[in-house]
C-alpha cells in the first residue's frame, strides 16, 4: 500500500466552493482501480490549506490508472480552479514497527 499525500493551498475565499467541488469529485477518484481510500482534511490554523490522503495499491495505480486517465482531467476540472498554486504531492510507505 502507498499513501499519496497532497498539500493543497486554496485561494482564500474559495474554501467552501473547493469543499463542494471535492464532494462532487470524490466518486471519480474512488472508482479508480487500485484506489483503496480517499480522505480530505482541512487546516484549523490555516483554513485555506487542505491535505488529501489517498491510499493506493501502488504508485503505478495512482500514476497510470488515475493520472494518465480521463478521470484525472475530470477531477482536476472540478477542484483545480480553486487552487492558489500547484499542490505538493508525494508518496509514502509504512515503516514497520
GIPEUR-V282394 format. One record per pair of residues at least 24 apart in sequence whose ideal C-beta (glycine too) atoms are under 10 Angstrom apart, sorted by the first residue. I is the first residue (numbers start at 1). J is the second residue. Records with the same first field share a line. If there is no record, write none. Layout:
I = J ; J
This chain:
1 = 36 ; 37 ; 55 ; 56 ; 57 ; 58 ; 61 ; 92 ; 93 ; 94
2 = 34 ; 36 ; 54 ; 55 ; 56 ; 57 ; 58 ; 59 ; 60 ; 61 ; 62 ; 91 ; 92 ; 93 ; 94
3 = 36 ; 37 ; 53 ; 54 ; 55 ; 56 ; 90 ; 91 ; 92 ; 93 ; 94
4 = 29 ; 35 ; 38 ; 52 ; 53 ; 54 ; 55 ; 56 ; 59 ; 61 ; 62 ; 63 ; 66 ; 89 ; 90 ; 91 ; 92
5 = 51 ; 52 ; 53 ; 54 ; 87 ; 88 ; 89 ; 90 ; 91 ; 92
6 = 40 ; 50 ; 51 ; 52 ; 53 ; 54 ; 87 ; 88 ; 89 ; 90
7 = 43 ; 49 ; 50 ; 51 ; 52 ; 87 ; 88 ; 89 ; 90
8 = 40 ; 42 ; 48 ; 49 ; 50 ; 51 ; 52 ; 79 ; 80 ; 82 ; 83 ; 84 ; 85 ; 86 ; 87 ; 88 ; 89
9 = 43 ; 46 ; 48 ; 49 ; 50 ; 82 ; 83 ; 84 ; 85 ; 86 ; 87 ; 88
10 = 42 ; 43 ; 47 ; 48 ; 49 ; 50 ; 79 ; 82 ; 83 ; 84 ; 85 ; 87
11 = 48 ; 81 ; 82 ; 83 ; 84 ; 85
12 = 47 ; 48 ; 84
13 = 48 ; 82
14 = 48 ; 81 ; 82 ; 83 ; 84
15 = 42 ; 43 ; 47 ; 48 ; 49 ; 50 ; 82
16 = 82
17 = 79 ; 81 ; 82
18 = 42 ; 48 ; 50 ; 78 ; 79 ; 80 ; 81 ; 82 ; 83
19 = 50 ; 79 ; 82
20 = 78 ; 79 ; 82
21 = 75 ; 77 ; 78 ; 79 ; 80 ; 81 ; 82
22 = 50 ; 52 ; 75 ; 78 ; 79 ; 82
23 = 78
24 = 74 ; 75 ; 78 ; 79
25 = 71 ; 74 ; 75 ; 76 ; 77 ; 78 ; 79 ; 80
26 = 75 ; 78 ; 79
27 = 71 ; 75
28 = 66 ; 69 ; 70 ; 71 ; 72 ; 73 ; 74 ; 75 ; 76 ; 77 ; 78 ; 79
29 = 54 ; 62 ; 66 ; 71 ; 72 ; 74 ; 75
30 = 54
31 = 66 ; 71
32 = 56 ; 61 ; 62 ; 65 ; 66 ; 67 ; 69 ; 71 ; 72 ; 75
33 = 57 ; 61 ; 64 ; 65 ; 66 ; 69
34 = 58 ; 59 ; 60 ; 61 ; 62 ; 64 ; 65 ; 66
35 = 61 ; 62 ; 65 ; 66 ; 71
36 = 61
40 = 79
48 = 82 ; 84
49 = 84
50 = 79 ; 82 ; 83 ; 87
51 = 87 ; 88
52 = 79 ; 87 ; 89
53 = 92
54 = 89 ; 91
56 = 91
58 = 91
59 = 91 ; 93
62 = 89 ; 91
63 = 91
